[in-house]
Amino acid sequence: MQASELRLGNVIYEGGVPVLLDAEKLISIIQGEGAHYTPVPLTKDWLTGANYNELEHEYSFPELSQWALDPDYKEIVFNGGYIATSAPVEYVHQLQNFYFVMTGEELPLQI
């Protein structure tokens, strides 16, 4: 996990416990002193606000109608006409960042 891929408010592990990233933690990671901070793997438990499409085996959020999360390939896919693009997403903070970029809102998560 690199500091450049993190935003304040991202969910990370601190000693195995999920916490929100604050300025102090981010500075620690930037300074190379954040070994006890690790990314949180994206599991079904973190997707409680998403809708699951059994036919496509994908999760989607109402706010991101053209995008879906494919948990098998660990990517977010866009299907619109003939365009098919993807963005890798393996960790909770990656999904949070994508959601924020696309909606301008924070992804509601329960910690």
N, C-alpha and C positions, 0 to 999 in steps of 0.2 A: 504494500500500500504506500503510495507516494503522496506527499503533502499536496502536490499540484492537482491531484484528482479529488481533493476533499473541499467541502464547504462547511462553514459553521452550521451546526444543527444536524449534520450527518450522524447516523447511528454507526458506532464502532464498538468493538469490544475493548474494555479496559480490564485486564486480568481475567478475561472470560465472561465478563458481565456487560450486557449492552448498555451504553451510555450515549448521550448526545455530545458531539464534538463542540467544545467551546474554545475560546481564543488561547487559553493556557495550554490545553492539550495540543492544539494545532502548532503552537510555537515549539512545544517539546518535540513534536514529530519533525518539524522543519530543522531543528537543531540536532537531529539525529539521536535524540534521547527518548524516543517513543517506542522502544522495543516491546513494551507491555501493551501497546495498542495494536489491535489487529482488525482486519475487515470482518464484517459479519456476513457469512454465506447467506445467499438468498434462498430461503426455503418456503414451502407452502404456508408455514405459520406466519410469515411476514406479508402474505398476500390476502389478508382477510377483507380488505376493501375492494378487491378485484372480482370480476366475474369470470367464471371458468367455462370455456366452450369445450364441451366433451368431444364434439365431432372433430374440431381442429386441434385439440389438446393444447389450448393456449389460454392465457389469462388476459383480460382486458380491463381497462378502467373507463368508466363512462366519459370522463373528461378527455380521454385520448382515443377517440372512436376509431381512428384509422391505424392505430398501433396496437400490437399485441405482444405479450411476453411468452416466448416459447421456452418452457422450463427444461425440456430435453436438450436443446441446443444452446441454452443459456444466452439467448439473444432477444432483442426487441426487434420485431419485424414490422415493416410498413408495406401494406398491399394497397396500391391505388392504381387502377388501370394496369399498365404493363410494367410499372415500376416496382421493384422489389429490393429494398435495402435492409440492412440490419445493423444493429449496434450491440456489441457484447455487453452482457450484464450477468455477472456472477455473484455480486455482492450488493447488499442493501443500499450502500451509499451510491452505487452506480445507478440504481433504479431511482433513488431520490433525486439525483442530479438530473437525470433525463426528464423526469416528471416536471421538475422545476423549470427547466429550459423550455419545455413544450407548453406549459400552462401558466407560468409565472406564479404559481402557488406551491406551497410545500405539500408533499405527500403526507397525508394523515396516517401516522403509524402509532401503534400502542407499544410502549416499551415496558 
